[in-house]
Amino acid sequence: MIYLAYLIVAAGVVWFSVKASDYVDLLDKKTSLSGAFIGGIMLSAVTSLPELFTSISATVLLHQPGLCLGNILGSDLFNMAMLSFFLLIFTRTFGKAALSSSHRVVTAFVFVCYVALILNWLDILRLNILSVSLTSVCIVVLYILSVKFLSSEESEEESQEDTSPLTVRQVAVRFVAVSVGIVALSILITYITDGISVRLHLGQSMAGALFLGIATSLPEAASTATLLRMGNVDIAFGNIVGSNIFNFIIMAVVDILYRGSVYDFSDPQTVTLLLCGTVALPLMWIMMKFRNHVTKIVCPLLILGCYGVFLFA
């Protein structure tokens, strides 16, 4: 019964996420906001709401910090693997589309976040400032810089024709409504995942990365597939890149709220997640920078390989 509940709630998250991507695409057509801003900040914040509320629930309510760390790192790696999978399907669309340069900058910032976590794992950056980890402080600074770059970026994609009868206000109201639905189901799926991990005797990191990480990444998966099908590649990339950096700010927020340390690397699978993500990020940067026939195929396959290493290591 618990597995059926997991599938039903996950399906609900997907439905709300597809609707959110539809409304975001309408906002892109109806307003002068850049695709980098809409995808990297607006949509990524909404599709990352599951990670926010599940991470807070896992630590503050369930006192399972391992679920939080596994959820964030698992979500980021799954986001990159999922994007790579869809890019292999929409290779021609990806090759023709214009991408905002800020996506590469933010990807570099995410890589620095991974380096900060590695230094924390190695006890080099495991310092606190007023009970807040220095790692969290670095993450907050990098996120602020990311928002700055995404906000100032001008979209390079041509604006598409708007055929919807909805006004901007109506689209915004619907966008907020589906966001609330995503939040409600995200909190529910946290408790379901905790029950599954107990029943299957899984470690917190594996349960967080596999069941919770994938479930909370369903919004990114559904919205990315929908946007790529629409041909809105810039917002699709912004969604994934923005979600990855937003996930790290979630980790910093949880570190502030939680009385213990959220940076718990006692589980070997957490370290595997961290290292696989660190390898996948430069591949994603190369894929965005050099979009030739080789990188459009090889880089996505290698990123998928990184996710495979985590699953079967």
ChimeraX commands (.cxc) that place a marker at each C-alpha (Angstrom):
marker #1 position 0.00,0.00,0.00 radius 0.5
marker #1 position 2.82,2.39,0.84 radius 0.5
marker #1 position 4.37,1.87,-2.61 radius 0.5
marker #1 position 1.05,2.63,-4.29 radius 0.5
marker #1 position 0.79,5.82,-2.24 radius 0.5
marker #1 position 4.30,6.78,-3.35 radius 0.5
marker #1 position 3.38,6.32,-7.02 radius 0.5
marker #1 position 0.12,8.26,-6.69 radius 0.5
marker #1 position 1.75,11.21,-4.94 radius 0.5
marker #1 position 4.67,11.18,-7.41 radius 0.5
marker #1 position 2.18,11.23,-10.31 radius 0.5
marker #1 position 0.50,14.24,-8.71 radius 0.5
marker #1 position 3.82,16.04,-8.49 radius 0.5
marker #1 position 4.46,15.37,-12.18 radius 0.5
marker #1 position 1.04,16.71,-13.20 radius 0.5
marker #1 position 1.45,19.93,-11.21 radius 0.5
marker #1 position 4.97,20.34,-12.62 radius 0.5
marker #1 position 3.82,20.01,-16.23 radius 0.5
marker #1 position 1.19,22.67,-15.58 radius 0.5
marker #1 position 3.84,24.91,-13.99 radius 0.5
marker #1 position 6.07,24.60,-17.08 radius 0.5
marker #1 position 3.10,25.49,-19.31 radius 0.5
marker #1 position 2.43,28.67,-17.32 radius 0.5
marker #1 position 6.12,29.57,-17.28 radius 0.5
marker #1 position 6.26,29.21,-21.06 radius 0.5
marker #1 position 3.28,31.59,-21.27 radius 0.5
marker #1 position 5.04,34.10,-19.01 radius 0.5
marker #1 position 8.04,33.92,-21.32 radius 0.5
marker #1 position 5.80,34.81,-24.27 radius 0.5
marker #1 position 3.70,37.45,-22.51 radius 0.5
marker #1 position 6.43,39.37,-20.65 radius 0.5
marker #1 position 9.83,40.89,-21.42 radius 0.5
marker #1 position 11.59,38.77,-18.77 radius 0.5
marker #1 position 14.59,36.84,-20.07 radius 0.5
marker #1 position 14.53,33.08,-20.41 radius 0.5
marker #1 position 17.53,32.83,-18.09 radius 0.5
marker #1 position 15.65,34.64,-15.34 radius 0.5
marker #1 position 12.37,32.74,-15.84 radius 0.5
marker #1 position 14.03,29.33,-16.00 radius 0.5
marker #1 position 16.97,29.91,-13.67 radius 0.5
marker #1 position 15.11,31.71,-10.89 radius 0.5
marker #1 position 11.32,31.49,-11.20 radius 0.5
marker #1 position 10.81,27.96,-12.50 radius 0.5
marker #1 position 13.81,26.49,-10.71 radius 0.5
marker #1 position 12.57,27.87,-7.39 radius 0.5
marker #1 position 9.15,26.29,-7.90 radius 0.5
marker #1 position 10.44,22.92,-9.13 radius 0.5
marker #1 position 12.88,22.90,-6.19 radius 0.5
marker #1 position 10.12,23.48,-3.63 radius 0.5
marker #1 position 9.89,19.70,-3.07 radius 0.5
marker #1 position 13.58,19.63,-2.07 radius 0.5
marker #1 position 13.03,22.61,0.24 radius 0.5
marker #1 position 10.08,21.22,2.15 radius 0.5
marker #1 position 11.23,17.60,2.15 radius 0.5
marker #1 position 14.67,18.61,3.44 radius 0.5
marker #1 position 13.19,20.71,6.23 radius 0.5
marker #1 position 10.76,17.91,7.08 radius 0.5
marker #1 position 13.52,15.29,7.05 radius 0.5
marker #1 position 15.74,17.23,9.44 radius 0.5
marker #1 position 13.58,19.45,11.66 radius 0.5
marker #1 position 10.59,17.09,11.93 radius 0.5
marker #1 position 12.05,13.61,11.40 radius 0.5
marker #1 position 15.59,14.36,12.67 radius 0.5
marker #1 position 17.11,12.50,9.70 radius 0.5
marker #1 position 19.86,14.79,8.33 radius 0.5
marker #1 position 21.16,11.96,6.16 radius 0.5
marker #1 position 17.92,12.09,4.18 radius 0.5
marker #1 position 18.46,15.80,3.56 radius 0.5
marker #1 position 22.03,15.50,2.27 radius 0.5
marker #1 position 21.19,12.47,0.16 radius 0.5
marker #1 position 18.10,14.26,-1.16 radius 0.5
marker #1 position 20.02,17.37,-2.28 radius 0.5
marker #1 position 23.02,15.61,-3.79 radius 0.5
marker #1 position 20.82,12.92,-5.30 radius 0.5
marker #1 position 18.48,15.51,-6.81 radius 0.5
marker #1 position 21.34,17.47,-8.37 radius 0.5
marker #1 position 22.90,14.36,-9.92 radius 0.5
marker #1 position 19.52,13.08,-11.10 radius 0.5
marker #1 position 18.77,16.51,-12.62 radius 0.5
marker #1 position 21.93,16.37,-14.71 radius 0.5
marker #1 position 21.34,12.75,-15.71 radius 0.5
marker #1 position 17.73,13.44,-16.61 radius 0.5
marker #1 position 18.67,16.50,-18.70 radius 0.5
marker #1 position 21.34,14.44,-20.47 radius 0.5
marker #1 position 18.80,11.74,-21.27 radius 0.5
marker #1 position 16.36,14.22,-22.79 radius 0.5
marker #1 position 19.12,15.98,-24.73 radius 0.5
marker #1 position 19.98,12.68,-26.40 radius 0.5
marker #1 position 16.36,12.60,-27.56 radius 0.5
marker #1 position 16.16,16.28,-28.54 radius 0.5
marker #1 position 19.70,16.52,-29.97 radius 0.5
marker #1 position 18.66,18.51,-33.02 radius 0.5
marker #1 position 16.63,20.99,-30.95 radius 0.5
marker #1 position 19.54,21.44,-28.54 radius 0.5
marker #1 position 22.02,22.03,-31.34 radius 0.5
marker #1 position 19.98,24.81,-32.97 radius 0.5
marker #1 position 18.93,26.67,-29.80 radius 0.5
marker #1 position 20.66,29.72,-28.32 radius 0.5
marker #1 position 21.73,29.37,-24.68 radius 0.5
marker #1 position 22.32,32.20,-22.21 radius 0.5
marker #1 position 25.95,32.41,-21.13 radius 0.5
marker #1 position 24.85,32.82,-17.51 radius 0.5
marker #1 position 23.98,29.09,-17.43 radius 0.5
marker #1 position 27.68,28.26,-17.73 radius 0.5
marker #1 position 28.57,30.77,-15.03 radius 0.5
marker #1 position 26.03,29.33,-12.60 radius 0.5
marker #1 position 27.21,25.80,-13.41 radius 0.5
marker #1 position 30.70,26.90,-12.40 radius 0.5
marker #1 position 29.26,28.25,-9.12 radius 0.5
marker #1 position 27.58,24.90,-8.46 radius 0.5
marker #1 position 30.93,23.20,-9.03 radius 0.5
marker #1 position 32.49,25.47,-6.39 radius 0.5
marker #1 position 29.69,24.39,-4.01 radius 0.5
marker #1 position 30.70,20.78,-4.60 radius 0.5
marker #1 position 34.33,21.67,-3.91 radius 0.5
marker #1 position 33.24,23.32,-0.64 radius 0.5
marker #1 position 31.45,20.11,0.36 radius 0.5
marker #1 position 34.54,18.04,-0.48 radius 0.5
marker #1 position 36.64,20.33,1.72 radius 0.5
marker #1 position 34.06,19.91,4.50 radius 0.5
marker #1 position 34.22,16.14,4.08 radius 0.5
marker #1 position 38.02,16.30,4.35 radius 0.5
marker #1 position 37.71,18.39,7.58 radius 0.5
marker #1 position 39.38,21.37,5.87 radius 0.5
marker #1 position 36.32,23.61,5.73 radius 0.5
marker #1 position 34.46,22.22,8.73 radius 0.5
marker #1 position 34.32,25.52,10.61 radius 0.5
marker #1 position 31.36,27.35,12.15 radius 0.5
marker #1 position 30.43,31.02,12.33 radius 0.5
marker #1 position 27.88,31.56,15.12 radius 0.5
marker #1 position 26.80,27.88,14.86 radius 0.5
marker #1 position 26.45,28.16,11.05 radius 0.5
marker #1 position 28.88,26.17,8.92 radius 0.5
marker #1 position 31.35,28.13,6.81 radius 0.5
marker #1 position 30.32,25.84,3.96 radius 0.5
marker #1 position 26.79,27.25,4.21 radius 0.5
marker #1 position 28.13,30.81,4.15 radius 0.5
marker #1 position 30.04,30.06,0.92 radius 0.5
marker #1 position 26.90,28.55,-0.61 radius 0.5
marker #1 position 24.80,31.63,0.24 radius 0.5
marker #1 position 27.37,33.94,-1.38 radius 0.5
marker #1 position 27.49,31.82,-4.53 radius 0.5
marker #1 position 23.69,31.74,-4.78 radius 0.5
marker #1 position 23.47,35.54,-4.51 radius 0.5
marker #1 position 26.01,35.85,-7.32 radius 0.5
marker #1 position 24.02,33.35,-9.38 radius 0.5
marker #1 position 20.82,35.38,-8.99 radius 0.5
marker #1 position 22.72,38.47,-10.05 radius 0.5
marker #1 position 24.00,36.84,-13.25 radius 0.5
marker #1 position 20.65,35.26,-14.15 radius 0.5
marker #1 position 18.75,38.51,-13.53 radius 0.5
marker #1 position 21.04,40.58,-15.75 radius 0.5
marker #1 position 21.18,38.10,-18.63 radius 0.5
marker #1 position 19.29,38.86,-21.81 radius 0.5
marker #1 position 17.68,35.93,-23.52 radius 0.5
marker #1 position 19.16,35.01,-26.92 radius 0.5
marker #1 position 16.11,33.07,-28.08 radius 0.5
marker #1 position 13.57,34.67,-30.36 radius 0.5
marker #1 position 10.25,35.41,-28.69 radius 0.5
marker #1 position 7.48,33.02,-29.72 radius 0.5
marker #1 position 3.96,33.96,-30.72 radius 0.5
marker #1 position 1.46,34.18,-27.88 radius 0.5
marker #1 position -1.87,32.50,-28.74 radius 0.5
marker #1 position -3.25,32.09,-25.22 radius 0.5
marker #1 position -6.33,34.14,-24.20 radius 0.5
marker #1 position -5.11,34.27,-20.58 radius 0.5
marker #1 position -3.81,37.55,-19.18 radius 0.5
marker #1 position -0.48,37.81,-17.36 radius 0.5
marker #1 position -2.33,38.07,-14.03 radius 0.5
marker #1 position -4.38,34.94,-14.76 radius 0.5
marker #1 position -1.25,33.02,-15.71 radius 0.5
marker #1 position 0.51,34.19,-12.54 radius 0.5
marker #1 position -2.43,33.11,-10.33 radius 0.5
marker #1 position -2.48,29.66,-11.91 radius 0.5
marker #1 position 1.29,29.40,-11.56 radius 0.5
marker #1 position 1.02,30.12,-7.82 radius 0.5
marker #1 position -1.82,27.61,-7.44 radius 0.5
marker #1 position 0.11,24.71,-8.97 radius 0.5
marker #1 position 3.13,25.71,-6.87 radius 0.5
marker #1 position 1.05,25.25,-3.72 radius 0.5
marker #1 position 0.03,21.82,-4.98 radius 0.5
marker #1 position 3.68,20.88,-5.50 radius 0.5
marker #1 position 4.51,21.96,-1.93 radius 0.5
marker #1 position 1.65,19.97,-0.36 radius 0.5
marker #1 position 2.53,16.75,-2.16 radius 0.5
marker #1 position 6.24,17.25,-1.44 radius 0.5
marker #1 position 5.69,17.28,2.30 radius 0.5
marker #1 position 3.52,14.15,2.03 radius 0.5
marker #1 position 6.07,12.22,-0.02 radius 0.5
marker #1 position 8.75,12.87,2.63 radius 0.5
marker #1 position 6.86,10.81,5.18 radius 0.5
marker #1 position 6.11,8.11,2.62 radius 0.5
marker #1 position 9.81,7.86,1.71 radius 0.5
marker #1 position 10.81,7.60,5.36 radius 0.5
marker #1 position 8.40,4.68,5.74 radius 0.5
marker #1 position 9.79,2.96,2.65 radius 0.5
marker #1 position 13.37,3.34,3.88 radius 0.5
marker #1 position 12.44,1.69,7.18 radius 0.5
marker #1 position 10.58,-1.15,5.45 radius 0.5
marker #1 position 13.43,-1.85,3.01 radius 0.5
marker #1 position 16.16,-1.29,5.64 radius 0.5
marker #1 position 17.88,1.30,3.46 radius 0.5
marker #1 position 20.46,3.79,4.71 radius 0.5
marker #1 position 19.39,7.41,4.98 radius 0.5
marker #1 position 21.62,8.49,2.09 radius 0.5
marker #1 position 20.37,5.80,-0.30 radius 0.5
marker #1 position 16.73,6.40,0.66 radius 0.5
marker #1 position 17.19,10.14,0.32 radius 0.5
marker #1 position 18.97,9.96,-3.03 radius 0.5
marker #1 position 16.94,7.16,-4.59 radius 0.5
marker #1 position 13.33,7.53,-3.46 radius 0.5
marker #1 position 13.26,11.10,-2.12 radius 0.5
marker #1 position 15.82,12.53,-4.54 radius 0.5
marker #1 position 14.09,11.13,-7.60 radius 0.5
marker #1 position 10.60,12.01,-6.36 radius 0.5
marker #1 position 11.54,15.61,-5.61 radius 0.5
marker #1 position 13.29,15.86,-8.99 radius 0.5
marker #1 position 10.15,14.85,-10.86 radius 0.5
marker #1 position 9.12,18.52,-11.25 radius 0.5
marker #1 position 12.40,19.29,-13.01 radius 0.5
marker #1 position 12.07,16.16,-15.16 radius 0.5
marker #1 position 8.50,16.84,-16.19 radius 0.5
marker #1 position 9.01,20.55,-16.83 radius 0.5
marker #1 position 12.29,20.00,-18.73 radius 0.5
marker #1 position 10.75,17.41,-21.03 radius 0.5
marker #1 position 7.78,19.70,-21.68 radius 0.5
marker #1 position 9.95,22.74,-22.39 radius 0.5
marker #1 position 12.30,20.85,-24.72 radius 0.5
marker #1 position 9.30,19.52,-26.61 radius 0.5
marker #1 position 8.12,23.14,-26.97 radius 0.5
marker #1 position 11.57,24.09,-28.22 radius 0.5
marker #1 position 12.26,26.40,-25.25 radius 0.5
marker #1 position 15.77,25.10,-24.59 radius 0.5
marker #1 position 17.04,28.20,-22.76 radius 0.5
marker #1 position 14.42,27.97,-20.02 radius 0.5
marker #1 position 14.86,24.18,-19.83 radius 0.5
marker #1 position 18.58,24.59,-19.12 radius 0.5
marker #1 position 17.89,27.47,-16.76 radius 0.5
marker #1 position 15.49,25.26,-14.85 radius 0.5
marker #1 position 18.10,22.55,-14.25 radius 0.5
marker #1 position 21.05,24.87,-13.60 radius 0.5
marker #1 position 18.97,27.11,-11.34 radius 0.5
marker #1 position 17.50,24.11,-9.50 radius 0.5
marker #1 position 20.96,22.73,-8.79 radius 0.5
marker #1 position 22.21,25.96,-7.21 radius 0.5
marker #1 position 18.86,26.46,-5.43 radius 0.5
marker #1 position 19.19,22.98,-3.91 radius 0.5
marker #1 position 22.42,24.07,-2.28 radius 0.5
marker #1 position 20.83,27.15,-0.75 radius 0.5
marker #1 position 18.23,24.75,0.67 radius 0.5
marker #1 position 21.07,22.89,2.35 radius 0.5
marker #1 position 22.32,26.14,3.86 radius 0.5
marker #1 position 18.82,27.03,5.12 radius 0.5
marker #1 position 18.42,23.62,6.72 radius 0.5
marker #1 position 21.85,23.99,8.33 radius 0.5
marker #1 position 20.62,27.20,9.97 radius 0.5
marker #1 position 17.34,25.66,11.15 radius 0.5
marker #1 position 18.72,22.32,12.32 radius 0.5
marker #1 position 20.50,22.22,15.67 radius 0.5
marker #1 position 22.90,19.53,14.52 radius 0.5
marker #1 position 25.11,19.38,11.43 radius 0.5
marker #1 position 23.46,18.67,8.10 radius 0.5
marker #1 position 26.86,17.93,6.54 radius 0.5
marker #1 position 27.02,14.28,7.57 radius 0.5
marker #1 position 29.34,12.20,5.37 radius 0.5
marker #1 position 29.34,9.09,7.56 radius 0.5
marker #1 position 27.45,7.14,4.90 radius 0.5
marker #1 position 29.83,6.01,2.08 radius 0.5
marker #1 position 27.02,6.41,-0.45 radius 0.5
marker #1 position 26.87,10.12,0.36 radius 0.5
marker #1 position 30.54,10.42,-0.56 radius 0.5
marker #1 position 29.89,8.51,-3.80 radius 0.5
marker #1 position 27.08,10.95,-4.64 radius 0.5
marker #1 position 29.37,13.89,-3.92 radius 0.5
marker #1 position 32.20,12.62,-6.11 radius 0.5
marker #1 position 29.92,11.61,-8.99 radius 0.5
marker #1 position 28.31,15.05,-8.99 radius 0.5
marker #1 position 31.73,16.71,-8.96 radius 0.5
marker #1 position 32.70,14.77,-12.09 radius 0.5
marker #1 position 29.36,15.35,-13.87 radius 0.5
marker #1 position 29.36,19.15,-13.53 radius 0.5
marker #1 position 32.42,19.89,-15.72 radius 0.5
marker #1 position 30.93,17.59,-18.35 radius 0.5
marker #1 position 27.73,19.62,-18.28 radius 0.5
marker #1 position 29.72,22.86,-18.64 radius 0.5
marker #1 position 31.61,21.44,-21.64 radius 0.5
marker #1 position 28.34,20.30,-23.18 radius 0.5
marker #1 position 26.94,23.85,-22.99 radius 0.5
marker #1 position 30.13,25.57,-24.16 radius 0.5
marker #1 position 31.13,23.31,-27.06 radius 0.5
marker #1 position 27.99,22.05,-28.76 radius 0.5
marker #1 position 29.57,20.01,-31.54 radius 0.5
marker #1 position 28.61,16.54,-32.73 radius 0.5
marker #1 position 30.95,14.87,-30.22 radius 0.5
marker #1 position 30.07,16.76,-27.04 radius 0.5
marker #1 position 26.32,16.59,-27.72 radius 0.5
marker #1 position 26.54,12.79,-27.51 radius 0.5
marker #1 position 29.59,11.96,-25.41 radius 0.5
marker #1 position 28.99,14.37,-22.52 radius 0.5
marker #1 position 25.37,13.29,-21.89 radius 0.5
marker #1 position 26.43,9.64,-21.99 radius 0.5
marker #1 position 29.25,10.25,-19.49 radius 0.5
marker #1 position 26.89,12.14,-17.16 radius 0.5
marker #1 position 24.44,9.24,-17.33 radius 0.5
marker #1 position 27.42,7.02,-16.53 radius 0.5
marker #1 position 28.11,9.04,-13.38 radius 0.5
marker #1 position 24.57,8.40,-12.20 radius 0.5
marker #1 position 25.00,4.73,-13.02 radius 0.5
marker #1 position 28.16,4.60,-10.91 radius 0.5
marker #1 position 26.22,5.90,-7.92 radius 0.5
marker #1 position 23.41,3.37,-8.41 radius 0.5
marker #1 position 25.64,0.33,-8.76 radius 0.5
marker #1 position 28.77,1.27,-6.78 radius 0.5
marker link #1:1,2 radius 0.2
marker link #1:2,3 radius 0.2
marker link #1:3,4 radius 0.2
marker link #1:4,5 radius 0.2
marker link #1:5,6 radius 0.2
marker link #1:6,7 radius 0.2
marker link #1:7,8 radius 0.2
marker link #1:8,9 radius 0.2
marker link #1:9,10 radius 0.2
marker link #1:10,11 radius 0.2
marker link #1:11,12 radius 0.2
marker link #1:12,13 radius 0.2
marker link #1:13,14 radius 0.2
marker link #1:14,15 radius 0.2
marker link #1:15,16 radius 0.2
marker link #1:16,17 radius 0.2
marker link #1:17,18 radius 0.2
marker link #1:18,19 radius 0.2
marker link #1:19,20 radius 0.2
marker link #1:20,21 radius 0.2
marker link #1:21,22 radius 0.2
marker link #1:22,23 radius 0.2
marker link #1:23,24 radius 0.2
marker link #1:24,25 radius 0.2
marker link #1:25,26 radius 0.2
marker link #1:26,27 radius 0.2
marker link #1:27,28 radius 0.2
marker link #1:28,29 radius 0.2
marker link #1:29,30 radius 0.2
marker link #1:30,31 radius 0.2
marker link #1:31,32 radius 0.2
marker link #1:32,33 radius 0.2
marker link #1:33,34 radius 0.2
marker link #1:34,35 radius 0.2
marker link #1:35,36 radius 0.2
marker link #1:36,37 radius 0.2
marker link #1:37,38 radius 0.2
marker link #1:38,39 radius 0.2
marker link #1:39,40 radius 0.2
marker link #1:40,41 radius 0.2
marker link #1:41,42 radius 0.2
marker link #1:42,43 radius 0.2
marker link #1:43,44 radius 0.2
marker link #1:44,45 radius 0.2
marker link #1:45,46 radius 0.2
marker link #1:46,47 radius 0.2
marker link #1:47,48 radius 0.2
marker link #1:48,49 radius 0.2
marker link #1:49,50 radius 0.2
marker link #1:50,51 radius 0.2
marker link #1:51,52 radius 0.2
marker link #1:52,53 radius 0.2
marker link #1:53,54 radius 0.2
marker link #1:54,55 radius 0.2
marker link #1:55,56 radius 0.2
marker link #1:56,57 radius 0.2
marker link #1:57,58 radius 0.2
marker link #1:58,59 radius 0.2
marker link #1:59,60 radius 0.2
marker link #1:60,61 radius 0.2
marker link #1:61,62 radius 0.2
marker link #1:62,63 radius 0.2
marker link #1:63,64 radius 0.2
marker link #1:64,65 radius 0.2
marker link #1:65,66 radius 0.2
marker link #1:66,67 radius 0.2
marker link #1:67,68 radius 0.2
marker link #1:68,69 radius 0.2
marker link #1:69,70 radius 0.2
marker link #1:70,71 radius 0.2
marker link #1:71,72 radius 0.2
marker link #1:72,73 radius 0.2
marker link #1:73,74 radius 0.2
marker link #1:74,75 radius 0.2
marker link #1:75,76 radius 0.2
marker link #1:76,77 radius 0.2
marker link #1:77,78 radius 0.2
marker link #1:78,79 radius 0.2
marker link #1:79,80 radius 0.2
marker link #1:80,81 radius 0.2
marker link #1:81,82 radius 0.2
marker link #1:82,83 radius 0.2
marker link #1:83,84 radius 0.2
marker link #1:84,85 radius 0.2
marker link #1:85,86 radius 0.2
marker link #1:86,87 radius 0.2
marker link #1:87,88 radius 0.2
marker link #1:88,89 radius 0.2
marker link #1:89,90 radius 0.2
marker link #1:90,91 radius 0.2
marker link #1:91,92 radius 0.2
marker link #1:92,93 radius 0.2
marker link #1:93,94 radius 0.2
marker link #1:94,95 radius 0.2
marker link #1:95,96 radius 0.2
marker link #1:96,97 radius 0.2
marker link #1:97,98 radius 0.2
marker link #1:98,99 radius 0.2
marker link #1:99,100 radius 0.2
marker link #1:100,101 radius 0.2
marker link #1:101,102 radius 0.2
marker link #1:102,103 radius 0.2
marker link #1:103,104 radius 0.2
marker link #1:104,105 radius 0.2
marker link #1:105,106 radius 0.2
marker link #1:106,107 radius 0.2
marker link #1:107,108 radius 0.2
marker link #1:108,109 radius 0.2
marker link #1:109,110 radius 0.2
marker link #1:110,111 radius 0.2
marker link #1:111,112 radius 0.2
marker link #1:112,113 radius 0.2
marker link #1:113,114 radius 0.2
marker link #1:114,115 radius 0.2
marker link #1:115,116 radius 0.2
marker link #1:116,117 radius 0.2
marker link #1:117,118 radius 0.2
marker link #1:118,119 radius 0.2
marker link #1:119,120 radius 0.2
marker link #1:120,121 radius 0.2
marker link #1:121,122 radius 0.2
marker link #1:122,123 radius 0.2
marker link #1:123,124 radius 0.2
marker link #1:124,125 radius 0.2
marker link #1:125,126 radius 0.2
marker link #1:126,127 radius 0.2
marker link #1:127,128 radius 0.2
marker link #1:128,129 radius 0.2
marker link #1:129,130 radius 0.2
marker link #1:130,131 radius 0.2
marker link #1:131,132 radius 0.2
marker link #1:132,133 radius 0.2
marker link #1:133,134 radius 0.2
marker link #1:134,135 radius 0.2
marker link #1:135,136 radius 0.2
marker link #1:136,137 radius 0.2
marker link #1:137,138 radius 0.2
marker link #1:138,139 radius 0.2
marker link #1:139,140 radius 0.2
marker link #1:140,141 radius 0.2
marker link #1:141,142 radius 0.2
marker link #1:142,143 radius 0.2
marker link #1:143,144 radius 0.2
marker link #1:144,145 radius 0.2
marker link #1:145,146 radius 0.2
marker link #1:146,147 radius 0.2
marker link #1:147,148 radius 0.2
marker link #1:148,149 radius 0.2
marker link #1:149,150 radius 0.2
marker link #1:150,151 radius 0.2
marker link #1:151,152 radius 0.2
marker link #1:152,153 radius 0.2
marker link #1:153,154 radius 0.2
marker link #1:154,155 radius 0.2
marker link #1:155,156 radius 0.2
marker link #1:156,157 radius 0.2
marker link #1:157,158 radius 0.2
marker link #1:158,159 radius 0.2
marker link #1:159,160 radius 0.2
marker link #1:160,161 radius 0.2
marker link #1:161,162 radius 0.2
marker link #1:162,163 radius 0.2
marker link #1:163,164 radius 0.2
marker link #1:164,165 radius 0.2
marker link #1:165,166 radius 0.2
marker link #1:166,167 radius 0.2
marker link #1:167,168 radius 0.2
marker link #1:168,169 radius 0.2
marker link #1:169,170 radius 0.2
marker link #1:170,171 radius 0.2
marker link #1:171,172 radius 0.2
marker link #1:172,173 radius 0.2
marker link #1:173,174 radius 0.2
marker link #1:174,175 radius 0.2
marker link #1:175,176 radius 0.2
marker link #1:176,177 radius 0.2
marker link #1:177,178 radius 0.2
marker link #1:178,179 radius 0.2
marker link #1:179,180 radius 0.2
marker link #1:180,181 radius 0.2
marker link #1:181,182 radius 0.2
marker link #1:182,183 radius 0.2
marker link #1:183,184 radius 0.2
marker link #1:184,185 radius 0.2
marker link #1:185,186 radius 0.2
marker link #1:186,187 radius 0.2
marker link #1:187,188 radius 0.2
marker link #1:188,189 radius 0.2
marker link #1:189,190 radius 0.2
marker link #1:190,191 radius 0.2
marker link #1:191,192 radius 0.2
marker link #1:192,193 radius 0.2
marker link #1:193,194 radius 0.2
marker link #1:194,195 radius 0.2
marker link #1:195,196 radius 0.2
marker link #1:196,197 radius 0.2
marker link #1:197,198 radius 0.2
marker link #1:198,199 radius 0.2
marker link #1:199,200 radius 0.2
marker link #1:200,201 radius 0.2
marker link #1:201,202 radius 0.2
marker link #1:202,203 radius 0.2
marker link #1:203,204 radius 0.2
marker link #1:204,205 radius 0.2
marker link #1:205,206 radius 0.2
marker link #1:206,207 radius 0.2
marker link #1:207,208 radius 0.2
marker link #1:208,209 radius 0.2
marker link #1:209,210 radius 0.2
marker link #1:210,211 radius 0.2
marker link #1:211,212 radius 0.2
marker link #1:212,213 radius 0.2
marker link #1:213,214 radius 0.2
marker link #1:214,215 radius 0.2
marker link #1:215,216 radius 0.2
marker link #1:216,217 radius 0.2
marker link #1:217,218 radius 0.2
marker link #1:218,219 radius 0.2
marker link #1:219,220 radius 0.2
marker link #1:220,221 radius 0.2
marker link #1:221,222 radius 0.2
marker link #1:222,223 radius 0.2
marker link #1:223,224 radius 0.2
marker link #1:224,225 radius 0.2
marker link #1:225,226 radius 0.2
marker link #1:226,227 radius 0.2
marker link #1:227,228 radius 0.2
marker link #1:228,229 radius 0.2
marker link #1:229,230 radius 0.2
marker link #1:230,231 radius 0.2
marker link #1:231,232 radius 0.2
marker link #1:232,233 radius 0.2
marker link #1:233,234 radius 0.2
marker link #1:234,235 radius 0.2
marker link #1:235,236 radius 0.2
marker link #1:236,237 radius 0.2
marker link #1:237,238 radius 0.2
marker link #1:238,239 radius 0.2
marker link #1:239,240 radius 0.2
marker link #1:240,241 radius 0.2
marker link #1:241,242 radius 0.2
marker link #1:242,243 radius 0.2
marker link #1:243,244 radius 0.2
marker link #1:244,245 radius 0.2
marker link #1:245,246 radius 0.2
marker link #1:246,247 radius 0.2
marker link #1:247,248 radius 0.2
marker link #1:248,249 radius 0.2
marker link #1:249,250 radius 0.2
marker link #1:250,251 radius 0.2
marker link #1:251,252 radius 0.2
marker link #1:252,253 radius 0.2
marker link #1:253,254 radius 0.2
marker link #1:254,255 radius 0.2
marker link #1:255,256 radius 0.2
marker link #1:256,257 radius 0.2
marker link #1:257,258 radius 0.2
marker link #1:258,259 radius 0.2
marker link #1:259,260 radius 0.2
marker link #1:260,261 radius 0.2
marker link #1:261,262 radius 0.2
marker link #1:262,263 radius 0.2
marker link #1:263,264 radius 0.2
marker link #1:264,265 radius 0.2
marker link #1:265,266 radius 0.2
marker link #1:266,267 radius 0.2
marker link #1:267,268 radius 0.2
marker link #1:268,269 radius 0.2
marker link #1:269,270 radius 0.2
marker link #1:270,271 radius 0.2
marker link #1:271,272 radius 0.2
marker link #1:272,273 radius 0.2
marker link #1:273,274 radius 0.2
marker link #1:274,275 radius 0.2
marker link #1:275,276 radius 0.2
marker link #1:276,277 radius 0.2
marker link #1:277,278 radius 0.2
marker link #1:278,279 radius 0.2
marker link #1:279,280 radius 0.2
marker link #1:280,281 radius 0.2
marker link #1:281,282 radius 0.2
marker link #1:282,283 radius 0.2
marker link #1:283,284 radius 0.2
marker link #1:284,285 radius 0.2
marker link #1:285,286 radius 0.2
marker link #1:286,287 radius 0.2
marker link #1:287,288 radius 0.2
marker link #1:288,289 radius 0.2
marker link #1:289,290 radius 0.2
marker link #1:290,291 radius 0.2
marker link #1:291,292 radius 0.2
marker link #1:292,293 radius 0.2
marker link #1:293,294 radius 0.2
marker link #1:294,295 radius 0.2
marker link #1:295,296 radius 0.2
marker link #1:296,297 radius 0.2
marker link #1:297,298 radius 0.2
marker link #1:298,299 radius 0.2
marker link #1:299,300 radius 0.2
marker link #1:300,301 radius 0.2
marker link #1:301,302 radius 0.2
marker link #1:302,303 radius 0.2
marker link #1:303,304 radius 0.2
marker link #1:304,305 radius 0.2
marker link #1:305,306 radius 0.2
marker link #1:306,307 radius 0.2
marker link #1:307,308 radius 0.2
marker link #1:308,309 radius 0.2
marker link #1:309,310 radius 0.2
marker link #1:310,311 radius 0.2
marker link #1:311,312 radius 0.2
marker link #1:312,313 radius 0.2
view
